[in-house]
Amino acid sequence: MTRCWPPGSDEYDLLCQVDERDKQELQNQQEQYQQLQRDLADAISRLASLDDIRILLASGAKANNVVTQGLRPLHYAAYTNFVPAVRLLLLRGSDINATDDNGYTAVHLCAERGYKELLEFLIQNGARVRFTDLRRQSQLHTIADEPLSMALKRGHLDCAEILLKAGADPNAEYFMGHEINLINILDLRSMELLLKYGANPDSRDRSGLTPLMKAARHPQGYATVKLLLAHGADVNDIASERHDYRTVLHHSIFSGNVDLIRLLLSHGARYPDLKFDKPSPLDIAMISGRADIVRLLIEFDADVNAGSHTTIGQPLHTALTQRIENKREIVKLLLDSGANPNSPRTSNRNSGPILADYLNAARHCGATATRPPTGFGVSGGQQAGADPEMVRMLLAYGARVVLKTASQHPLGIVRTLERIQDELSLDLLCLLIDAAETIDWFMMSKIIYTFLRSANRTQSSELFDPSVLADMTPQRLAALLADKSAYHNGIPDDLMKILNGGKNPSPVLSLKQISRINIRHYLIETTNSSGHKLIHRLNQLPVPDILRNYLLYQN
């Protein structure tokens, strides 16, 4: 039975002095041991002779004990590529798979520093090369990467292949993605090595992108795309909602690399399903101002009449209303390929003729009529008002002009002209009236007068009495607008009577105009289309140039 001495007694004080001496002795021994471990690590680091290392081991240093922060003598030997010391330490009981506080082993260090021979030696002696459990039955609580990842990051491909041959996982998963997602997309050698040993080419990174998507988006990604396709990458893979459900083809348009895009198309890249209601590859190509890419997509059967998005509408609507470079060339490509110039814009808010949307967009003088979809780069082409030549092009491909309200006719654009009347040009106004199949002259009289006043070209009041206005023809209007002999700021009384509810003139089109309209309609109907082949049909007919130009509004 142990006897307890009360505090303050002589026996108690003597016992405390003995305990302090024991503690001090134990501390001294611990410090001596730590110094031996430190000396062993230093000897290995400076590549001392094996005899010096043996002396330290014989003096009490341990081959498998910690030096600092979990590092053991084997870590120091591996870090300095001191192969004889590694052999000696393993013979003296060093754990070949010992980890430091961060989870790194000697194999990690060899892979990171490119020590091929030492790495092979460690693997031959049972070193572990795989540290992730893809079945997630157990997890190592470590921040260390796989040795394979470390070798790839440092460009030590020979070490990486040694690890792969020994069973390293080419599909190891990390927080930011799989092994193949973490390497540089232009690093062909590393990419090919992983694919050779079974890496999944369709692995997604944390953002949801596959290597093929990232390579397709890169301007210099052609070789990588070709490599991934050769190893079975899905050419029609679709990204998540976070990336607007973009396909590989979508991403390739952003690269601007025509050869890369052609490669994908020739390998079966399809245009996306419209159910996602997102911009199509054709939309992106047009808004980027890349007429060459638009031509390529059309060559591979892009649907030029497919309405892909509720905001930007059909391709022709997109090309006409967005601020893009090479606008006229792109519009002509679409029209030549069958785009319908009379198709209403697809929209969940309203729907109107494409011509009306173009005129309305042009009034913003460089601004877009609709906001480009997220991720689109507007290329800075300026659109300073509606271009009469663009309207002539639409007319040549069968566009119809109806100067009535939308409630009176589905192709009516008179309300649009009301909105843009202050920005109308003389040439454009005359062209629209000349090309109109039918006109609401009461509505147009307001527009004409506002145009005259804003342009400071008002005529003497007798020109605007009801009888003159009732007899007005497109040619008469053009003559009146072109006449600059009279200027004043007052509003003619007789025109005010018409604007305030007086007579509603309805002049009859001339026989020449009616003939032109009927011939155009006949040619459109006999092509079994919506009018986009009108210009081609006329070019095939043996008619004089003056008649052809008149029918196409090119005169």
Buried (B, 14 or more C-beta within 10 A) or exposed (E): EEEEEEEEEEEEEEEEEEEEEEEEEEEEEEEEBBEBBEBBBEBBBEEBEEEBBEBBBEEEBBBBBBBEEBBBBBBBBBBBBBBEBBBBBBEBEBBBEBBBEEBBBBBBBBBBBBBBEBBBBBBEEEBBBBBBEEEEEEEEEBEBBBBBBBBBBBEBBBBBBBBBEBEBBBBBBBEEBBBBBBBEBEBBEBBBBBBEBEBBBBBBBEBBBBBBBBBBBBEEBBEBBBBBBEBEBBBBBBBEEEBBBBBBBBBBBBBBBBEBBBBBBEBEBBBBEBEBBBBBBBBBBBBBBBBBBBBBBBEBEBBBBBBBBEBBBBBBBBBBBBBBBBBEBBBBBBBBBBBBBBBBBBBEEEBBBBBBBBBBBBBBEEEBBBEBBEEBEBBEEEBEBBBBEBBBBBBBBBBBBBBBBBEBBEBBBBBBBBEBBEBBBBBBBBBBBBBBBBBBBBBBBBBBBBBBBEBEBBBEBEBBBBEBBBEBBBBBBBEBBEEEEEEEEEEBEBBEBBBEEBBEBEBEBEEEBEEBBEBBBEBBEEBEBBBBBBBEBBEEEEBEEEBBBBBBBBE
